[in-house]
Amino acid sequence: MKILTVDEIREVLPSLDLMPAIEEGFRAYSEGRAVIPPVGELLLDKGEVHLKYGFIRGEEFYVIKIASGFYGNPALGLPSGNGCLLLFKQETGEAAAILLDEGLLTNVRTAVAGAVAAKYCAPKDVQRIGIVGAGTQARLQLEWLAKAMVTPCRDVLVWGLNAEEVERYRRDMEPLGFTVKTTLDASDVLEACNLVVTATPSHTPLLRAEDLRPGTHITAVGSDTPDKQELDSAILAKAGLVVADSIPQCRLRGEIHKALESGHIEESRCIELGAIIAGKAKGRTSESQITVVDLTGVAVQDLAIASAVFRKLRDRSTIS
């Protein structure tokens, strides 16, 4: 059993082709080849801890992940996310590796999933990318849209809580090839952008249905507990396509959960991202269609990225 440090993991990540791995994880899930129990959760006074675990039948490993979010940490000079992943062999139950990723792999696999969602559901002609939030995930989502070549658009509007936060985001992202404008009014994002990613821990809706225009795609990333919500549920009611990473999971958490609870949509309107990837369901069907993908985070993503890291290092003969 090998313990992999965050530095080892960070060094190998650029060499991995993660889009196909994450797509295959979603596909396996929607085809019924994955066993993913309900999310375990600790909601603490100052943070939250998620346990996600599962396996794909016929694969080498199963995974158990612990990931946390303590959103007051940046004020203490600490990252908001932390955690680790445990890989075990399906054949024998032996521990293969502990990946001390400090939340890095959760952040990256979430960003890759955002790129996958946009690949299948965003309009072909992206005029401007809107980012709601200005933290780590808001940066990674934009980076992966470019890295995965989902769209050539590099014109960005970012919303954040204060001027200092969005200005720091602009300074960080413009050297990567983006033209970034900032706003403190979230309604500007839907009015100006037709590919939007929300990546905040908000408990109240930030985007409103009255600002929505035809052809917009929204990837909602931040709402991963029962009480978080970034989108007015009327947005989902207006959407021609509502996509879940996991319908069973989205019944209990995320934007779909809130829209079901409020009666804005019925579950029969929802399809899974893996079904679109597998060609069993249609993604976007027109440039005027409004689409929403609710990404609550599924353990197949953790299995895919942890397995890819471990195998790459094993192939390099740095681990046995």
KAHUWO-V233861 format. One record per residue. N is the residue number from 1. RES is the residue in three letters. SS is DSSP state (2 for helix, 1 for strand, 0 for the rest). OMEGA is omega in whole degrees, -180 to 180 (* if undefined). D_CENTER is the distance of its C-alpha to the mean C-alpha in whole Angstrom. Layout:
# KAHUWO-V233861
N/RES/SS/OMEGA/D_CENTER ; N/RES/SS/OMEGA/D_CENTER
This chain:
# KAHUWO-V233861
1/MET/0/-175/29 ; 2/LYS/1/172/27 ; 3/ILE/1/-178/26 ; 4/LEU/1/-179/23 ; 5/THR/0/180/23 ; 6/VAL/2/179/20 ; 7/ASP/2/176/22 ; 8/GLU/2/-179/23 ; 9/ILE/2/-179/19 ; 10/ARG/2/-178/19 ; 11/GLU/2/-175/22 ; 12/VAL/2/-174/21 ; 13/LEU/2/-178/17 ; 14/PRO/0/-178/18 ; 15/SER/0/-175/20 ; 16/LEU/0/175/18 ; 17/ASP/0/-168/17 ; 18/LEU/2/-179/13 ; 19/MET/2/180/12 ; 20/PRO/2/-179/15 ; 21/ALA/2/179/14 ; 22/ILE/2/177/11 ; 23/GLU/2/-179/13 ; 24/GLU/2/176/15 ; 25/GLY/2/178/14 ; 26/PHE/2/-180/12 ; 27/ARG/2/179/16 ; 28/ALA/2/180/18 ; 29/TYR/2/-177/16 ; 30/SER/2/176/17 ; 31/GLU/0/176/20 ; 32/GLY/0/-179/21 ; 33/ARG/0/-179/21 ; 34/ALA/1/173/19 ; 35/VAL/1/-176/20 ; 36/ILE/0/178/17 ; 37/PRO/0/178/19 ; 38/PRO/0/-179/18 ; 39/VAL/0/169/16 ; 40/GLY/1/-170/18 ; 41/GLU/1/170/18 ; 42/LEU/1/177/20 ; 43/LEU/1/-176/20 ; 44/LEU/0/-179/22 ; 45/ASP/0/-175/24 ; 46/LYS/0/-179/22 ; 47/GLY/0/-180/19 ; 48/GLU/1/179/17 ; 49/VAL/1/-180/17 ; 50/HIS/1/171/14 ; 51/LEU/1/178/16 ; 52/LYS/1/-172/14 ; 53/TYR/1/179/16 ; 54/GLY/1/180/18 ; 55/PHE/1/172/19 ; 56/ILE/1/-178/20 ; 57/ARG/0/178/24 ; 58/GLY/0/178/25 ; 59/GLU/0/-174/23 ; 60/GLU/0/-170/24 ; 61/PHE/1/158/22 ; 62/TYR/1/-173/21 ; 63/VAL/1/168/18 ; 64/ILE/1/-178/18 ; 65/LYS/1/171/15 ; 66/ILE/1/180/16 ; 67/ALA/1/-177/14 ; 68/SER/1/173/15 ; 69/GLY/1/177/14 ; 70/PHE/0/-164/18 ; 71/TYR/0/172/17 ; 72/GLY/0/-176/21 ; 73/ASN/2/-179/21 ; 74/PRO/2/177/21 ; 75/ALA/2/178/24 ; 76/LEU/2/-177/25 ; 77/GLY/0/-179/24 ; 78/LEU/0/175/22 ; 79/PRO/0/-179/18 ; 80/SER/0/-177/16 ; 81/GLY/1/176/14 ; 82/ASN/1/177/16 ; 83/GLY/1/177/16 ; 84/CYS/1/177/17 ; 85/LEU/1/178/17 ; 86/LEU/1/177/20 ; 87/LEU/1/177/21 ; 88/PHE/1/178/24 ; 89/LYS/1/178/26 ; 90/GLN/0/-174/26 ; 91/GLU/0/-172/30 ; 92/THR/0/-175/31 ; 93/GLY/0/180/29 ; 94/GLU/0/175/30 ; 95/ALA/1/179/27 ; 96/ALA/1/-176/26 ; 97/ALA/1/165/24 ; 98/ILE/1/-180/22 ; 99/LEU/1/-179/20 ; 100/LEU/0/-170/20 ; 101/ASP/0/180/17 ; 102/GLU/0/178/17 ; 103/GLY/0/-176/13 ; 104/LEU/2/-176/13 ; 105/LEU/2/174/11 ; 106/THR/2/179/9 ; 107/ASN/2/-176/8 ; 108/VAL/2/-178/8 ; 109/ARG/2/176/7 ; 110/THR/2/179/3 ; 111/ALA/2/177/5 ; 112/VAL/2/178/7 ; 113/ALA/2/176/5 ; 114/GLY/2/178/5 ; 115/ALA/2/177/9 ; 116/VAL/2/180/9 ; 117/ALA/2/-179/9 ; 118/ALA/2/179/11 ; 119/LYS/2/-175/13 ; 120/TYR/2/-170/14 ; 121/CYS/2/-179/14 ; 122/ALA/0/176/15 ; 123/PRO/0/178/19 ; 124/LYS/0/-179/21 ; 125/ASP/0/178/22 ; 126/VAL/0/-176/20 ; 127/GLN/0/177/22 ; 128/ARG/0/178/20 ; 129/ILE/1/176/16 ; 130/GLY/1/178/15 ; 131/ILE/1/178/13 ; 132/VAL/1/-172/13 ; 133/GLY/0/-176/13 ; 134/ALA/0/-179/15 ; 135/GLY/0/-177/13 ; 136/THR/2/-177/12 ; 137/GLN/2/177/8 ; 138/ALA/2/176/10 ; 139/ARG/2/-176/12 ; 140/LEU/2/179/10 ; 141/GLN/2/-180/8 ; 142/LEU/2/179/12 ; 143/GLU/2/-176/13 ; 144/TRP/2/172/11 ; 145/LEU/2/178/12 ; 146/ALA/2/-176/15 ; 147/LYS/2/-180/15 ; 148/ALA/0/179/14 ; 149/MET/0/177/17 ; 150/VAL/0/180/15 ; 151/THR/0/175/17 ; 152/PRO/0/-178/20 ; 153/CYS/0/177/20 ; 154/ARG/0/179/20 ; 155/ASP/1/-168/21 ; 156/VAL/1/169/19 ; 157/LEU/1/-178/19 ; 158/VAL/1/174/17 ; 159/TRP/1/174/18 ; 160/GLY/0/-175/18 ; 161/LEU/0/-178/21 ; 162/ASN/0/-175/23 ; 163/ALA/2/-179/25 ; 164/GLU/2/-178/25 ; 165/GLU/2/-177/21 ; 166/VAL/2/177/21 ; 167/GLU/2/176/23 ; 168/ARG/2/177/22 ; 169/TYR/2/-180/19 ; 170/ARG/2/-179/21 ; 171/ARG/2/-179/23 ; 172/ASP/2/-171/21 ; 173/MET/2/-178/19 ; 174/GLU/2/176/22 ; 175/PRO/0/179/24 ; 176/LEU/0/175/21 ; 177/GLY/0/180/22 ; 178/PHE/0/170/21 ; 179/THR/1/-170/23 ; 180/VAL/1/169/21 ; 181/LYS/1/-175/23 ; 182/THR/1/177/22 ; 183/THR/1/173/23 ; 184/LEU/0/179/23 ; 185/ASP/0/-175/23 ; 186/ALA/0/180/20 ; 187/SER/2/178/22 ; 188/ASP/2/-174/23 ; 189/VAL/2/180/19 ; 190/LEU/2/180/20 ; 191/GLU/2/-172/23 ; 192/ALA/2/-170/23 ; 193/CYS/0/176/19 ; 194/ASN/0/165/18 ; 195/LEU/1/-172/15 ; 196/VAL/1/174/13 ; 197/VAL/1/176/9 ; 198/THR/1/-174/10 ; 199/ALA/0/180/8 ; 200/THR/0/174/11 ; 201/PRO/0/-173/13 ; 202/SER/0/175/15 ; 203/HIS/0/176/17 ; 204/THR/0/-176/19 ; 205/PRO/0/179/18 ; 206/LEU/0/-180/18 ; 207/LEU/1/-174/18 ; 208/ARG/0/-177/21 ; 209/ALA/2/-177/22 ; 210/GLU/2/179/25 ; 211/ASP/2/-175/23 ; 212/LEU/0/178/22 ; 213/ARG/0/-179/23 ; 214/PRO/0/176/24 ; 215/GLY/0/-177/21 ; 216/THR/0/170/18 ; 217/HIS/1/176/15 ; 218/ILE/1/168/12 ; 219/THR/1/-178/8 ; 220/ALA/1/-172/8 ; 221/VAL/0/-167/5 ; 222/GLY/0/-173/8 ; 223/SER/0/-176/10 ; 224/ASP/0/174/9 ; 225/THR/0/-178/13 ; 226/PRO/0/-173/16 ; 227/ASP/0/178/17 ; 228/LYS/0/178/15 ; 229/GLN/0/178/15 ; 230/GLU/0/-175/14 ; 231/LEU/1/165/15 ; 232/ASP/0/-176/19 ; 233/SER/2/176/19 ; 234/ALA/2/175/22 ; 235/ILE/2/179/19 ; 236/LEU/2/177/18 ; 237/ALA/2/180/22 ; 238/LYS/2/-173/22 ; 239/ALA/0/174/20 ; 240/GLY/0/180/21 ; 241/LEU/1/177/18 ; 242/VAL/1/-172/16 ; 243/VAL/1/176/13 ; 244/ALA/1/169/11 ; 245/ASP/0/176/9 ; 246/SER/0/180/12 ; 247/ILE/2/177/15 ; 248/PRO/2/-180/17 ; 249/GLN/2/-179/14 ; 250/CYS/2/170/13 ; 251/ARG/0/-169/17 ; 252/LEU/0/-177/17 ; 253/ARG/0/175/14 ; 254/GLY/2/-176/12 ; 255/GLU/2/178/13 ; 256/ILE/2/176/15 ; 257/HIS/2/-179/16 ; 258/LYS/2/-179/18 ; 259/ALA/2/175/19 ; 260/LEU/2/-178/21 ; 261/GLU/2/-178/22 ; 262/SER/2/180/24 ; 263/GLY/0/-180/25 ; 264/HIS/0/177/23 ; 265/ILE/0/171/22 ; 266/GLU/0/-177/23 ; 267/GLU/2/-179/21 ; 268/SER/2/179/23 ; 269/ARG/2/-173/21 ; 270/CYS/1/172/18 ; 271/ILE/1/-178/17 ; 272/GLU/1/179/14 ; 273/LEU/2/179/12 ; 274/GLY/2/178/14 ; 275/ALA/2/176/17 ; 276/ILE/2/179/17 ; 277/ILE/2/-178/16 ; 278/ALA/0/-179/19 ; 279/GLY/0/-180/21 ; 280/LYS/0/177/22 ; 281/ALA/0/-179/21 ; 282/LYS/0/170/21 ; 283/GLY/0/179/18 ; 284/ARG/0/-179/19 ; 285/THR/0/177/23 ; 286/SER/0/180/24 ; 287/GLU/0/-180/23 ; 288/SER/0/-177/24 ; 289/GLN/0/173/22 ; 290/ILE/0/-177/19 ; 291/THR/1/177/16 ; 292/VAL/1/173/13 ; 293/VAL/1/-178/10 ; 294/ASP/1/-179/9 ; 295/LEU/0/179/5 ; 296/THR/0/177/7 ; 297/GLY/0/-176/6 ; 298/VAL/0/-174/9 ; 299/ALA/2/176/12 ; 300/VAL/2/176/12 ; 301/GLN/2/179/9 ; 302/ASP/2/178/11 ; 303/LEU/2/-177/15 ; 304/ALA/2/-175/14 ; 305/ILE/2/179/13 ; 306/ALA/2/178/16 ; 307/SER/2/-180/18 ; 308/ALA/2/178/18 ; 309/VAL/2/-178/19 ; 310/PHE/2/-178/21 ; 311/ARG/2/179/23 ; 312/LYS/2/179/23 ; 313/LEU/2/178/25 ; 314/ARG/2/179/27 ; 315/ASP/2/178/28 ; 316/ARG/0/-180/29 ; 317/SER/0/176/31 ; 318/THR/0/175/30 ; 319/ILE/0/-179/29 ; 320/SER/0/*/31
